[in-house]
Amino acid sequence: MSFPYPVVDRELAQKLERVEASANAAFVMARASTIPASGATWIEVGGAYAMFDGVESPITQTFGLGLFDPVGPAEMDRLETFFTERGAPVHHEVCPLADKSLLPLLVEREYSPVELSSVLYLPLPSAPASTSASRKSTTVFGTSTSERSSSGASLSDTCGSRMLMDD
């Protein structure tokens, strides 16, 4: 009996994390450009994206911590400083497939889990290439803007689709 879904491995987890992080980075940069006083910004440390969108924002956290590169005390210091300098609590979203050295480091620094998240997915058949002139192109990391196409696809839809399909 064959299982119709691909195996969830570190490579797939990295793609999913990067899609979420990239969409949030695009949101943070949009806020920073429209409301400069918000202080919205983000940095990349050890492959993880750290977002600041306000002290109470649910996207003020890290994404992909320990999933792309091992994280040591120096990276944790830099991330913690990024948040504390802005008066924000330090929250890390951690994938179970993150580097095994991350958990002892989080315990040593007295972090504790606040939620468990599961990402569900369904493989979709490949769509034929669009020849419609109504679709605008966009970059994978959301550094350019995109208008809604006639199909209703937004920048995040397009980025997410392209990130998972392009290798």
C-alpha positions as CSV (number, residue, x, y, z in Angstrom):
1,M,0.0,0.0,0.0
2,S,1.5,3.3,-1.0
3,F,1.0,6.5,1.0
4,P,-0.2,9.4,-1.2
5,Y,1.6,12.1,0.7
6,P,5.3,12.9,0.6
7,V,7.2,12.3,3.8
8,V,7.5,15.3,6.0
9,D,11.2,15.9,6.4
10,R,13.5,18.8,7.4
11,E,13.5,20.1,3.7
12,L,9.7,20.4,3.7
13,A,9.7,22.0,7.1
14,Q,12.3,24.5,6.0
15,K,10.1,25.5,3.0
16,L,7.0,25.9,5.1
17,E,8.8,27.9,7.8
18,R,10.4,30.1,5.1
19,V,7.1,30.8,3.5
20,E,5.5,31.9,6.8
21,A,8.6,33.9,7.8
22,S,8.8,35.6,4.4
23,A,5.1,36.6,4.5
24,N,5.5,38.0,7.9
25,A,8.7,39.9,6.9
26,A,6.8,41.4,4.0
27,F,4.0,42.5,6.4
28,V,6.5,44.0,8.8
29,M,8.2,45.9,6.1
30,A,4.9,47.2,4.8
31,R,4.0,48.4,8.3
32,A,7.5,50.0,8.6
33,S,7.0,51.9,5.3
34,T,3.5,53.0,6.0
35,I,3.9,53.7,9.7
36,P,7.5,54.4,10.4
37,A,6.8,55.3,14.0
38,S,5.7,51.7,14.7
39,G,9.4,50.6,14.7
40,A,8.4,47.5,12.8
41,T,11.5,45.7,11.6
42,W,13.1,42.2,11.2
43,I,16.5,40.6,11.2
44,E,17.9,37.2,10.2
45,V,20.1,35.4,12.7
46,G,21.4,31.9,12.1
47,G,18.8,31.4,9.3
48,A,15.9,32.3,11.6
49,Y,13.8,35.5,11.0
50,A,13.1,37.6,14.1
51,M,10.1,39.9,13.6
52,F,9.1,43.0,15.6
53,D,5.7,44.4,14.8
54,G,4.9,45.9,18.2
55,V,5.1,44.6,21.7
56,E,1.6,42.9,21.6
57,S,1.8,41.7,18.0
58,P,1.4,37.9,17.4
59,I,4.1,38.0,14.8
60,T,6.7,39.5,17.2
61,Q,8.7,36.3,17.5
62,T,11.2,34.2,15.7
63,F,10.4,31.8,12.8
64,G,12.6,28.9,11.8
65,L,14.9,29.0,14.9
66,G,17.4,26.1,14.7
67,L,15.9,24.8,11.5
68,F,18.4,26.3,9.0
69,D,21.5,26.5,11.1
70,P,22.5,25.4,14.6
71,V,21.9,28.1,17.2
72,G,24.4,28.8,20.0
73,P,24.6,31.3,22.8
74,A,25.9,34.2,20.6
75,E,22.8,33.8,18.3
76,M,20.5,33.6,21.2
77,D,22.1,36.8,22.8
78,R,21.6,38.7,19.5
79,L,17.9,37.5,19.2
80,E,17.1,38.3,22.8
81,T,18.7,41.8,22.5
82,F,16.7,42.5,19.3
83,F,13.4,41.9,21.3
84,T,14.4,43.4,24.6
85,E,15.7,46.6,23.1
86,R,12.2,47.1,21.7
87,G,10.5,46.3,25.0
88,A,9.0,43.1,23.6
89,P,8.9,39.7,25.2
90,V,11.1,37.0,23.5
91,H,9.0,34.3,21.8
92,H,10.4,31.5,19.7
93,E,8.4,29.4,17.3
94,V,10.2,26.1,17.2
95,C,9.7,23.3,14.7
96,P,10.2,19.7,16.1
97,L,12.7,19.2,13.2
98,A,15.0,21.9,14.5
99,D,18.6,21.1,15.3
100,K,18.8,18.9,18.4
101,S,21.2,21.3,20.1
102,L,18.4,23.9,20.3
103,L,16.3,22.3,23.0
104,P,19.0,22.2,25.7
105,L,19.9,25.8,25.0
106,L,16.2,26.9,25.4
107,V,16.0,24.9,28.7
108,E,19.2,26.5,29.9
109,R,17.8,29.9,29.2
110,E,14.5,29.0,31.0
111,Y,12.2,29.1,28.0
112,S,9.1,27.0,28.2
113,P,6.6,26.0,25.5
114,V,3.4,28.0,25.3
115,E,1.7,26.2,22.4
116,L,2.0,23.3,20.0
117,S,1.3,23.8,16.4
118,S,0.7,21.3,13.6
119,V,0.8,22.2,9.9
120,L,-1.5,20.1,7.8
121,Y,-1.0,19.9,4.1
122,L,-2.5,18.3,1.0
123,P,-0.5,17.7,-2.1
124,L,-2.2,19.4,-5.1
125,P,-1.8,18.4,-8.7
126,S,0.5,20.7,-10.7
127,A,-1.3,23.6,-12.3
128,P,-0.6,24.5,-15.9
129,A,1.5,27.6,-16.5
130,S,-0.6,30.7,-16.7
131,T,-0.5,32.7,-19.8
132,S,-2.9,35.3,-18.5
133,A,-1.7,38.9,-18.8
134,S,-3.7,39.7,-15.6
135,R,-1.1,38.0,-13.3
136,K,1.7,40.2,-12.1
137,S,5.0,38.7,-11.2
138,T,6.4,38.9,-7.8
139,T,9.6,37.9,-6.0
140,V,9.7,34.9,-3.7
141,F,10.6,37.0,-0.6
142,G,8.0,39.7,-1.2
143,T,10.4,42.4,-2.0
144,S,8.2,43.6,-4.8
145,T,4.5,44.3,-4.7
146,S,1.8,42.4,-6.5
147,E,-1.7,43.5,-7.5
148,R,-4.6,41.1,-7.1
149,S,-5.1,39.1,-10.3
150,S,-8.4,38.3,-11.8
151,S,-8.2,35.0,-10.0
152,G,-8.0,36.8,-6.7
153,A,-4.5,35.7,-5.8
154,S,-2.7,38.0,-3.4
155,L,1.0,38.6,-2.8
156,S,1.0,36.0,0.0
157,D,-0.8,33.5,-2.1
158,T,1.6,33.9,-4.9
159,C,4.7,33.9,-2.6
160,G,3.5,30.8,-0.8
161,S,2.8,28.9,-4.0
162,R,6.0,29.9,-5.7
163,M,8.1,29.1,-2.6
164,L,6.8,25.6,-2.4
165,M,7.0,24.9,-6.1
166,D,10.4,26.4,-7.0
167,D,13.6,24.6,-6.0
